[in-house]
Amino acid sequence: MSPDSHAFIFLNAFLINNFVLAMFLGLCPFLGVSGKVKTAWNMGLAVIFVMLVSSVCAFGINHLLVRFDLEFLRLISYIAVIASAVQLVEMFVKKFSPALFRTLGIFLPLITTNCAILGLALFQTNREYDFTQCLAFSLGAGAGFTLALVLMAGLREKLELADVPDTVTQAALSLMIAGLLSLTFMGFAGLGG
């Protein structure tokens, strides 16, 4: 598989260099919203949408900034686009699913400060992806983010039923699980070539 192929770019962002479990980006929602699978799934869908919109906009903005020799405005432009996309998602969720809006709580607006989304825009610009490669990269990164959230939520739900020693608190146990998941995903690193 060629490193420039869409399938490789998707697989690389999804498994090999998973933003959460291999690059450690976006840990705040990963640890905060991964208590229930349904909530994690919905948050993952919101992140996929924001990543897709941000990626497409970052691609267009980058071409515009390069054309007019204004590359120094890249970071602030990406932040403005991400904040706008998150506001769009927040308004949509609040209007069509108030229960989900309350469940996601502060973590929905925190997508704006999610370094995984800013990292996506910066990585794709640095790697000089074309438009379709940007789409594959954003969908892979979003799907990988969702996978990490859902895996963590499923494990945390199962552990609620387990007899856990008192010395291991919720936070400590969550961090141990996150570390084990990360080690597991590091096993995919050899696939990247």
Secondary structure, 3 states (H helix, E strand, C coil): CCCCCHHHHHHHHHHHCCCCCCCCCCHHHHHHCCCCHHHHHHHHHHHHHHHHHHHHHHHHHHHHHHHCCCHHHHHHHHHHHHHHHHHHHHHHHHHHCHHHHHHHHHHCHHHHHCHHHHHHHHHHHHCCCCHHHHHHHHHHHHHHHHHHHHHHHHHHHHHHCCCCCCCCCHHHHHHHHHHHHHHHHHHHHHHHC
